Amino acid sequence: MAAPILLQASSSGQQLNGQIELLEDAGGQLRIADMADPAVQKRFVPALGKASVGQSRHPWWIKVSLQVESDAPRQWWLEVGSVTQLDLRLYLPNGTGGWQARESGERVDFQRGRDHDYRHMLFKLPELGQEPLTFYLRSYDPAGNSFPLRAWQLEDLTQLATEENLALGVVYGIIAALLLYNLFIFFSLRDSAYFWYVLTTAGALLMILSMSGHGFQYLWPNHPVPFWLDRITLPSIWGFCACRFTQTLLQTRSHVRWAHHLLSFACVCYVIAVALEGLGQRHTAAWIIALLSLTSIPAALGSAVIRWRQGYFPALLYLFGYGLILGSISLALMRATGLVQPATWNAYVFPLSVAAESILFSFALAYRIQMLKQEKAEALEQADREKTARMAQMQTSADELQTAVQNRTAELAQANQQLCEREQALQHAAFHDPLTELPNRRYLIEKIDTAMADAKRRGESVALMLVDLDHFKPINDSYGHDAGDLMLRSIGQRLREHVRTNDMVARLGGDEFAVLICGADAEAHTQEIAVRLLDELAKPVLYGANRLAVTISIGAALYPTHAEQFAGLYKSADEALYKAKQQGRSGFVMQSSEGNLSQQEYLQLDVLKVPSGLL
């Protein structure tokens, strides 16, 4: 058992990790009541100054014993210097043989997780005396358990907080100023490199705020830290934007394709890490971020070196800036995995590196724009020289050239007009039925895919109605195909007249038509259109002295109720159409509830029949 930590009058700010004890709770089964078990106590081992145990799926228990000298203050405060800990619990003796539990970390709001308004977790300890006070902390964070402990007098800590806030405020100010400056440049130039620089800098600023504790303290103090602002998501967002900035600044797509692919792979992995964090797989997400250094770092450094050797000077500035940030990230990863213990000197490395990197990257962007301007000026100068030479050559044969140009222009204009007309004719023929001039099946498929995507985004429905003419064949047999064609054209015209302007009518072939109905009231409007069509399409068509008449059968299905793809939706509507024909034709069938197309099982169908007087 470790000896109690003796606090003296001058011990304010003293680190405690050298004399604490640790216990890994494999399986997370231990409770505070188990600490009274001698077998559990034997499992504690000295921390030997360790303030981080790295990434672990299991909770860790920390045992601390304090006592004060006779001339030392009795009231002390305990600081836990890990600001991004997922779950930390403090157990203090309540004086009656029990324990008083305190909960802190990212799972509770800022004020509830500390006894004083400070960026780190801070707890007021019971008054200490000559007898040792033993208490326990339980730390759990699959992304990295870190617990730097210090004992403070509150006035000393308040003075330290003022100095820390001043130093970090300078860093925040530098990064924010660079962000705003380059944001204004982006609005002026609309350059993608500036866009990703702004996002990268904003992500870095948010990450620094989160790592320092100021984000929790000032930006979201009244609720637990959401997963999209925690120690997994923010680094992933920053890493994603940094990879995209590298690709655009160094033009890796054109000049270093292998690095471009590796950086794209890293972007995908960052997205996966955020998704895993949202699903509660914090430990896996943390390891993905740590292992990404094997791809993103060589890709970024390699592409910078290659582009620099190609004479692209911004790559050298990028190399210096990325080297700084790389060193700080490596240090942060070593802190997260427990290879390097948290300390005051390494807590500020990342913010300072980000500030320096932002300055260097800003210079690289400015130099890049200068190079682009120079290239543009050279291109304009070259174009001007070429233009002068061409003008001198053209002057010698101006009349002949003018005549040739005019003739060639006329030929090209005529050919272009013919080509446009031919293209329009082919386009129209590819997507329209030649008889009725209605859109054909191909056009319908493209239209319905777009309609379903829009409906999914807006939370609406899409209805597909299949309209089939009953007893159409006898018209062709009795009056000839001219009569049948007239009937089909008339039916197509009536269909167009009795649907809304934003709905679509198509001919699928033969005597089968389709109506696509969109909008929030698609299902209700389908019923109304069906009633009108059953009435209007049954009216005779004059063919000379003959009155040609047919009835129609209609089947309809809804997206997403009955299917989420065109093939399934068409099949569901076709089965409804078949049901309508089975039930006597001249009727309308709408699927009454969601069908399972893959199993070919459908629920009861509602059949709407038009009164015989309307036919």
Buried (B, 14 or more C-beta within 10 A) or exposed (E): EBEBBBBEEEBBBBBBBBBBBBBBBEEEEBEBEEBEEEEBBEBBEBBEEBBBBBBBEBBBBBBBBBBBEEEBBEEBBBBBBBBBBBBBBBBBBEEEEEBBEBEBBBBBBBEEBBBBEBBBBBBBBBEBEEEBBBBBBBBBBBBBBBBBBBBBBBEEBEEBBEEBBEEBEEBBEBBBEBBEBBBEBBEEBEBBBBBBBBBBBBBBBBBBBBBBBBBBBEEBEEEBBEBEBBBBBBBBBBBBBBBBBBBBBBBBBEBBEEBBBBBBBBBEBBEBBBEBBBEEBBBBBBBBBBEBBEBBBEBBBBBBBBBBEEEBBBBBBBBBBBBBBBEBBBBBBBBBBBEBBBEEEBBBBBBBBBBBBBBBBBBBBBBBBEBEEEEEEEEEEEEEEEEEEEEEEEEEEEEEEEEEEEEEEEEEEEEEEEEEEEEEEEEEEEBBBEEBEBBBBEBBEEBBEEBBEEBEEEEBBBBBBBBBBBEBEEBBEEBEEEBBEBBBBBBBBBBBEBBEEEBBBBBBEEBBBBBBBBBEEBBEBBBEBBBBBBBBBBEEBEBEEEEBBBBBBBBBBBBBBBBEBBEBBBBBBBBBBBBBBEBEBBBBBBBBEBBEBEEEEBEEBEBBBBEEEEB
